[in-house]
Amino acid sequence: MISVVIPTRNRLESLNRVLDSLYKQALKPKEIIIIDSSDQAFTTKDLITPPNTINLILERSTPSVCEQRNIGIKLSSNPFILLCDDDLVFEEEYIVTLYEYLKKNPSKNAASGIILEKNTKDEWAYANEISDVKLIYNWFFGLSIFSDLSKSKRGNILANRIKTKLSNKGNQISKAGWPIFVNWNKDENDFPFFSLMGAMIRKPEEDLFDPVFVFNGIGDNYDACIKLGFDITILKKVKAFHYKEITNRINPKEAYYYRTSALHYILLNNSNFSSSNSLFLLWSLIGVLIPNFLKMDTEMIKYNLILIFRILFKKNLYQQETLNSIST
């Protein structure tokens, strides 16, 4: 009943780690489909051997995370698909928990467990702590807020009012399009969008990932979540550990540039948003510029000025004519 789709590139050791995790699942998938775009192709002999009940499929592709995922989804022969990045490790009850949830909730198209990453204290965590000053600042400029406010200590009067307001509104998208994820207090928490790196979905009839996001697939999760109904359930009962392999990963500042460009592209091309959302996105970029001017971070200043120019003149990075000019 379940297929696993794994796009991978130059991460054989990490891939074998996630395969070992999948082989140990309480409910094992029927098939695991690996779409490889590594510089040096590997074979199934390089992979740890699966149990007899799992069909391991290895296909080659040109480098494109979005295309690789679409290929894997098309090849899948089961109604439920676990989208799986190649640098995860899952708890043993992960697959069965997501599968049973989707079976019991036919109106839901996607569910994920908690994705844990190492924080600055070298602890596995699912949401960042946020200071009152940063909370107020991000709220004022409509920037992303990704923090469990139920665990937040009471602060000054303004911060407390904002926390109450955000908690009452629930997990949402700011007018600028950035995620505001603040409610994690239930066993099942709904989000408009979430990383799909460890999400189980119902098999879609059409391509889920837009291949326009050619740069490391940055932005593809947002776009795919809209197609899935902008309604992803996160089950706190089970966890996946994201090791954030360095191979293929671009630096955070460059990733910010591509991510914001992808957001602008989505705001322009999706009926969920209007032109006013692009104006709010501009406002949020002013909020990003201010601290970078104070720090004299020339790279971030440059990226934000380019983004502001592109938004003002509707010259999005992901428009075909812009992509063509970059490639030439």
N, C-alpha and C positions, 0 to 999 in steps of 0.2 A: 504493500500500500504506500510505501514511502521511498522516494528517491532522494539522494543527496547530490547537489551540484557544487563542485569546487573549481573555481578558476584559479590557476596558479602560474607563477613565472619565477624561475631561478630560486626556488625555495624548497628543494627536495627534502632536506632534513625537517623543516617545519611541516611540510605536507605529511611526512610519515608520522609526525607527532599527532596531528589531527586525525589521521586514519586510525591510529592506535586507540584514540579516544572514541571514535565511531564504532570500532569493532567491539568495544566493551559496553556498549549501550544495552540497557535492560530490554528495550525494543529495538532490534537491529533493522536497519533499512534493507529493502530488497535489492537496491542497486546504488552504487556510488559512481558518479560520472565526473571524471576529472578532465578539464579542458586546459591543456598545457600550452603555454606560449614561451617556454624557456629558450634561451639562446642555444643551449645544448639539449636536444631532446633526450628524454629518458624513456625507459620501457617499464612495463609492469614488473619486470624482474628487479627493478630498483626500488620497488615499493614493498612494504611489509605485506605478507600474504593474508588475504581476508578469510573469514570463516566460510565454509562451503555454502552457507545460506545467502551470502552476499555476492552479487554480480558486480565485478569491478570493471569499469569501462574507461579507457584512456583515449582521448582524442587530441589532435593537434589543432592549433589556431594561431592566427596572427595576433600580436599583442593588442588587446583591447578588452578590458574587464567587462564592459557592457556586452560586447559581442560574445565573449566567452560564456557569460551567464545565459544569454539568449540561446546559444547553441546547446548548452547543457539542458536547459528547460525543454527545448524541442525534442531532444533525444530521450528525455525521461518517459517512462512507461507507466507511471503511477500518478494518482490524483493529488497526492501531497508531496511537496518538495521542500527539503531543508536547504536553504541557501547558506553556503558555508564558506567563509574565508579560510585561507590556508594557514593562518597563524592563530587558530583557536584551540582550546581544549574544553571539552564538555563534561559536566557531571553525568553520571550513569543514567539518571532518570530524565535527562533533558529531552530526548526525542519522544518518549512515551507521554510525557506531560503535555508537550505542545500538541501532539497528535490527538490525545483524548480531549483536550480543550476545543480544538477545531471541530472534532466530530460532534461534540455536544452543542456547539454554537455555529450552526450552518450559515448565519448571516455574517460571520467574521471570515475575512480572507487571509489574515496574517496574524501570527503571534510569535513572540520571542521570549526567551528567558532574559534574565539580567546579564548584561555584558560588563564584566569587571575588567578594569585596567589598573596598573600600578600608579598611585598618586605620588606627590612630591615626598611623602613620608615612606615611600616604598611599600605601601599597603595596597591590597586589592580593594578597589572602591568602585561604586557605580555612579556616583554623583559628586561633583566637586563642592567643597565648602566655599561659601561666598561671604565676604565682609559686608557690613552695612553700607559702607561707602560705595563699593562696587555694585551692590544691589541697586542702590538709588540711581547711580550713574547709568547702569545698563537699562533700567526701567525708563529713565528719562529719554534716552536716545533710541529706545526700542531694540536694543541689542539682545543677544542670546543670554538666557539665564538657565543654567542646567545645575540645579541644586535641590536637595531635599529640604524644603523649608520646615517640614515637620520636626526635623532634628536641629533646626536653627535656634540659637539662643535669642531671647528678647533683647532688642537694641534700643536705639533712640526712637522718638515718637514717629518721625517720618518713615523710618525703616519698618517699624511695626505696622504702620498703616498700609504700606506697600505690600508687605508680606501677607497681611490679611486679604487685601484686594486680589493679589495674585492667586492665593490659595482658594478663594471663593470662586474665581473664574476657572480655575483648573488648568490643566495642561493645554496649551494653545499655541498659536502662531502670532507673533507680533505683527503690527501693521506693516513693518518693513520686511516681513517674511521670515524673521529669525525665530528659532524655537524657544519657547518658554516652558520648561519642564520643571515643575516645582512640587507636584503632588506624587509622592511615592509611597503613601502610607497604607495602601490597600494591597491585598495579595494579588489582585488583578488590576492593573492600571492602564487606562487608555491614553494613547498619544496620537496626535494627527500624523506624525511620522517619526521614524526611529531608524537607527542603523539596521539594515537587513543582513548584516554579516552572519548572523546566526538565527535567522527567522525562518519559520515554516509557513509556507503559503499553499493555497490551492492552485493547481496548475492553471495558468492563464491561457486564453485562446490565442492571444496575440503577443508579440514581443513586449516584454515588461520593461526592459532597459533601453533607453535611448542611446544609440551609438554615437550621437553627437558629442557626448562627454568623453572625448578621446584621451584626455589627460588623466591617466590613472583612475578613471571612473569617478572622479570627484564630482559630486552633485547627483549621481545616479540614484542614490537611495531616496532623496526627496521626490524626484520625478516618479520613481516606481511606486512610492507610497501613495501618491495622488491617484495613480491608476488602480491601486488596490483599495481605494475608498477613503484614503486619508484617515484611517482608523486602525491603528495597530495596538494590540493588547500585549502588555509586558507582564509576564508571570514571575513574580518574585520567588516562587518556590524553587526554581532551578536556575543555575548559573552557568555561564561560559566565561572562560578566562582568555582575554585577548593579550597576546604576547607582543604585538606591534613590531613585527620583524622589520629590520632596517632596510633590507634588500628591496629595491623598487620604490621605496618611500621617499618622496620629495621633502624638502625642508618646510617647516610649518608656515613660513611667510609666503612662500610660493603657493602652498596648498590653500592658504587664505585667499589669495588672488583668484585661483581657479574656482574655489567654493563660492565666493561672492559673485563671480561672473556667471556661474551656473544658476545661482539664485536669481540673478537679474534675468537670465534667459527664461527661467520658469515663470517669473512674474509677467514677462512680456507675452508668453505663449500659452498660458493656461487660463481657462475661463474662471477659475477660482479667485483670480486676482484682477485688479484694474490698474489704470495709470497712476492712481493715487498711491498704490503700494510702492511703485518705483520712486515716488517723491519721498515717501517715508524711508526707503532704503538709502536715498541720498542723505537724509538727516542722520541716519544711523552711522554713515561713513564719516560724517563730521565728528561724531562721537568717538570713532576710532582714530581719526587724525589728531585730535587734541593731545592725548597722552604721548603719541609718537612724535609730535612736534616738540613737546617738552623734553623727551628723551633724545631728540635728534636722531631718530632711527630712520636714516635716509631710504633704506630699502622699503620699509612699510609706508613711508610718506610717498614714495614713487608709485607703489602699487595702488594706494588709495586715490592719488590724483588721476592715474590712468582710469581707474574704475569710475570716478566721478565724471570724467570726460566722456567715457563710453555711455554712461547712463544718461547724461544730459543730451547727447547727440544720437542716442539709440544705436550705437555701434557695438553691439554685444560681441564678446569674444567668440561665442558659439554660433553666430550667424555664418552661413556657408561662405559668403564672400570674404569674411574675416579669416575663417579657417583656411581658405584657399590662399590668401595672401601670406599667412604664416608658413604654410607648407612650401611655398615657393621662395 
